[in-house]
Every structure is written in C-alpha cells, then in structure tokens.
Amino acid sequence: MKTKVSLIEVLAITLTCLATSACSQRIASFIDNAEDYSFNNRITADQIKDLDFKKDKYCPLQKKNCISYYYGPPLTDNKLQYSVKHGEGDKENNVKIDLTRNSMERSYDGTVILLHGFRTSKDFMINSALYFRFLGFQAVVPDLLGHGDSGGNKKYGVDDSNYINHLIDNLIKEGVIKDEDIYILGNSMGALTAAHISFQRQDISGIILSAPMPSFDEAVYNYAKRDHPLLSKIIPEKDFRKGAILALEKAKINLDDTKIIPLLKSSKVPTLLILSDSDQISPYVDYENLKKDNVTLIKITGRYHPSMNTIGEVEHKEIIKWLNSTQS
C-alpha cells in the first residue's frame, strides 16, 4: 500500500519547520487534510457487488453527517480463498486464507461490525468481512467519519463511535441484524472506535482489536519514524506530537480519549488483541503486560501494520479458539 504523501509535501513540511515556528501547525494541517489511501487497484465497485455486498448509507436524524457502509449476509460457498499483498519492497506482506467448508468444525451466528483504520476505508476490510461471512456471520462494514464515502471531518476514532452506535441501533430496529451475538472487529484507529462502542452498548458479545492505534500523538510520531525516517530526524518529536494534538483540538477531541489501554483495563467485554512483533505503529510490547481475564493477547510474527486489516491463516486459528469461548 503506497502512501499518497508526495516528495513535495514532505519538503514543504520540512522547509516550513526549518524556516518558521509554525511546524506543528503545518503537521496538523497535513493530518487534517490527508487523503485516504486508494484500494481501487485491488477491487472494483462491481467486484464488491458481485461478492453480494450491498452498499447503503445511514443518516442519523439528530446528526449532520451520513455513514456509508456495506452489508453482506453469511456465505454459503464451500470454499473461501484470497491472497492480498500489503506494503512494498522489504516491508511487504502477503496475507492468505484458504478454507473449505469441510475444514470448519462448526458455523457461527450473529453479526460482525468491521471498522477500518486512519486514512483507509471500508474497502480495505472487504476480505476480512468475507472471512466472517464464511464463518456464518452477517458483516457490516462502515466508513468512519471523513473517510471513504462517509461525510463529515475526521474524528480520529472517538466521535465515530456515536455514529456507529446509532447505525447498529437502526439495523436492529429495521430487522437487518439481531441484538445478540454482535462482535466488533477494529483495525488500528478502528480499534479505538470499537473499544468506545463496547462501553456504550450492553449487547456486544466481544471485540477483536487488530493492531490497535496507540494514543494519537504516539501514532503520528510512530508513523513518521516508519515512513519518513529522515524527516523524523530533522523535525523534533515534540512538533509531531503537538501537530497531532492540534489536529485533535480542531476536531474537538481530547488526546486522552484516543488512549485505548485505559479503556481495555476497565472493560469487562471479552477482547481478542492481535498484534505483530514487526508492527512499528502499534508495537506488541505496549500490550504484553496487559493481564486481564477478559483479554486474550495474540502475538503474530513478521506482519507490518498495513497488513493487519486482513485476516490470515494464523489469526484464523486464534479467532476460532476465541469465538468458541464466547459462543455456546
């Protein structure tokens, strides 16, 4: 997955930081205006439709913006197979699934809500949605605010939870899904949204958090170190963190509300944490000391952050074990 940050943009930030005292404001502006990564080179709208995903939108009555989402019913196919490449060069992962109906010990019921990360969209969660549909779940895949086809400005995984909460209520009211056996899978920033929703609702059976985003200022600095190591050496760390905080302040979001570990420490919802020892954005070491009866921590090897939105063979085995512990 190539970043859309051009050399000109990187140079503009660098020159601004060197020439003025407005470095953090320039970083905040870049965060606020950053475009989504494109998934168009991997799957088309027609192909998504052929996979029996229905595209729809939900507009809460007392809120300004609409949420775009895909809905997919359980799959009846006898086989599920995909192979998805993420990253580039020596930081590329090829994530695969190859399952047959006969290899499954059982089928499952309920709904999985799949939430994407920062600067991606619901399209990036299509393969993982297919995976859960193959297990027997319905899948609902929304765009977070300011991403994909959803309206509004970025809310960095925090206020998104209110919109997704209303969407779930509406789907239950319309009889699309039931108010039982509801799971949420959140990737990166979407993991923060999933954690917030689990505090707002009493009908969440469990949450799966894949490469959960650290506090937003930490995430921005980690991203800079990974993708722009030279830039991160020229610009002080404090300017990256201040830029992140300024972007949050513009969105009327408190930095503390982007910190997921305090939420996990106080939550009683069954939680599966999936992290990689090669992920520089969401490091495994940040969570290895989180010891709670309701939290299952899984470490996978060699996977970089961009690939963590797609369920692979290793995660599949762990997800099945975990689901069996939450569903009778």
N, C-alpha and C positions, 0 to 999 in steps of 0.2 A: 504494500500500500504506500504509494508515494505521497509525500506531503505537498501541499499546494503553496507552501512558503517559497517564494522566488528569491533568487540571489539579490535582486533589487530591494525587496522588502527587508531582508536581513541586513543589507548595507545601510538602508535608511534608518533602521533601529540603531545600528552601531554608531553611525555618524551623529544621530540625534543625541545619543548618550555621551559621546565624546565632546560635542560642541555646546551642549546646554545642560541645564539641571533638570530637564523635563524627561529624563529617561523612563522613569516609572510610568508617567502618563502615556508615553509612546507605546510601551509594552501593554498597558491597559487597553489602549485603543486597538492594538493589534488583536488582543484576545477577544474583545467585544465584536470586532468586525471579521474575524477569521471565518472563512467559508468551510463548508463540510467537505470531507474527502469524498471522492466520487466512487460509486460502485457500479456505474453504468457499463464499464468494460468487462464486468463479470456476469451480469444478468440483466435482461431487459424487462420492461413492464409486461410485455406479452408472455415471457417465460414465467414470470411470477404468477400471472393469471392462470397459465397452464398448470401450475402446481396447486391449483384450487385455493389460492389466496384471494379473498375479497377485500378490495380497498374501500375504506369508508372514512368518515370523519365524525367527530363528536364536538359539539359546541355548547359548553355549559351555559345555562341561562344567565347566571349572575357573574360570568367571567367574559373577558373581552376576546379571547382567542380560541381557535378551534384546534383540536388534536386530530391529526391524521393517523390512521392505523390500518394494519392488515388483520384479517381474521381467517383462520384456517381450521377446518374440522379434523377429527382424527383420520389418519391414513389407514387404508385397508390393503395397501400394496404388500406383497410378500417379501420385498427387498427394499432396503434403503442404502444408497451409496452416494457419497460425494467426496471430492478431494479439492481443497481450497488452499491457494497459496497466499500468504500474507508476508509483507515486508519486502526486502530486496537485498541482493548481494549475500554477504555472510550473515545477515540478520533475517534470513527468510525461513519461514516455517511452512510446511505442507501438512495441513490438518485433514485427516481422513476418517471416514466412517464407512463400514461395510457390514451391514446387519441383514439377517434373514429372519423371517417370522418364526421359523422353527428354532432359531437360537435363543428366542426370548422365553423365559420361564413363565411369564405372566404378562397381562396387559394392565394398563392403569386407567383411572378415571380422573376427570377434573379438568382444570384449566391452568395453563402456564402463561403468565404475562412476561414478555421478554423486553428488557429495556437496554438500549444501546448506550454507548459512551460519548464523550465530548468530541464534537466535530465529525461524528459518524451519523448514521440514520437507521431507520428500521430495516432497510435493505441489507445492512451488514449482519442482521440477526436471522436472515431467512433460513440458512442451513441449520442453525440451532433450533429454529421453530419447526422445521421438517423433522428433526430428530425427536422432539417431544410429541409431535403428531404421530409419528411412527409408534411411540410407546403407548398411544391411546388417548393423549390429551388433546383438548382444543388449545389453539395458540392464538394469543392476541399480541400484536407487535406494534406499539405506538412510536411515533416520533416525539421526542421531548421538545419542549418549547424552544423556538428559534433554530430548530434543526429539521432537515428533510422538508416535508410538506406541512408541518405544524406552524401555526402562527406565533406571533409574539417575539420577544427578545430572549436571549439565553438567561436561564435561571439556575444554571450550574448544579442541577440535580436536586435542589432544595424545594423551591415552589412548584416544580414539576409534579411533586408527589400529590399536591392538592388536585391537579387536573387529572392525573391518572386515577386517583381515588374516585373522583366523580365519574370517570369513564367506566370503571368497574361497577359502580352502583347502577349506572344506566344500562349496562349489558345484562346485569342481573334483573333489573326491572323489566327489560324487554324480553326476557326469557332466553337470551342468547347463551348465557352461562348460568350455572347454579352458584349459590352462595355457600359452597362447600368444596373441599379439595382444591383450593386456589393456591397456586405456587407462583412466586415471582423469581425470575432469573434476571439479575442486574449485572451488566458488564461495565467495569471501570466507573465512570460517573453515574451510570445507571444503577450501580450497586448502592450508591448513596440514596438514590430515589427509592429503591426497593426497601432499604432499611427504614426510611422515614414512613413509607406506606404501612409497614408492618406494625408501627406504633399507632397508626390511625384506624386500623381495622381489627376486628376480632375474628374474622373468617379466613385468615391467612394460615395455611397449613405448614408452610415452610418457605424459606428464601434461599436461593443459590446465588452466591456472590462470587463472580469470576473476576480476578484481578481488580478488587475494589480500589477506587481512587482514594489516595491519601488526602489530607486537608488541601484545599485548592492551591494555596501558595506553595506547598511542597510539590504538588503535582506539576505546576508550571515550571518550577526550578528543575525538577527531575527530567521533564520533557526537554528543557533547554540543554541540559548536560548530555542527554542521549542523542538528540538530533542536531544540535549546534554546539559542539564542544568548544570550538574556538570562540564563538560569541559568548558562551557562558564563562570563559576565562577573562574576556575583555570587560564584560559588564558585571558589576558586583552582584553577589547573590541577593543582597538586600533590595536591589532595584527590581529584580524579578518578583520577589515576594511582595513588594509594595505595589507593583503593577497588577499583580493578581488581586490584591486587596482592593485596589481602586476599581477594578472591573466588577468585583462583588458589590462594592458600595454603590456603584451606578445602578446595579440590578436590585439594590435594597436587600442584599443578602449578607448575613453575618458570617464571618470566617468560621466561627465555632460551629455553625450549623453544617459546615462541609466536612466536619471531622466524624468519621464513621466509627472509629473504635469505641468512643464513649457510648454510642448507640448500641453497639454489639454487647458491651459489658452490662448494660441494663436490660437487654431484651431477653424474653423467655421463649421467643419463636424458634422452632428448630431451624438451624442455619448450617448450610454447607459452604465452607470457604475454600475456593480453588485458587491457588497461587503457584507461580513458577519461580524457580531459583534463578532464572535468567531474565526476569522482568525488572527493568530498571525504573519503571514508572511506579509500579506497585510491588515493592520488594517483599518477598516471603518473610524476611527477618522482622518486618514490622508487626507481624501477626503471630509469630511462632510461640510467644509467651501467653497468648490468649487462651486460657484454660477455663472452659465452661462446659457444663453437662449438655447444654443445648447446642453447642457449637462443634461441628466436625471440621477439622482442618486437613486439607489435602495439599501436598506439595508435588508438583509435576516438574520434570526437568527439561531444560533446553527450549522452552517456549518463550517467545518475546511478546511484549504487551499487545501489539496489533492482532496477534493470532488468538488471543484469549476470548474473543467474542464467538468463536466457533467450537462446538463440542466435538472432541476427537475420541479415539478409542480408549485412551487412558481415563479421561473424565467419565466416559460412558459407564465403565465398570464401577466407579466410585458413586456415580449418581444412582445407579440401580441399587447398590447396597443401602444408600441413604434413603431412597424412596421406600424401600421395603421396611425401613424402620419407622416411617411416618404414615404409611398406608397399610391398613389391615388387608 
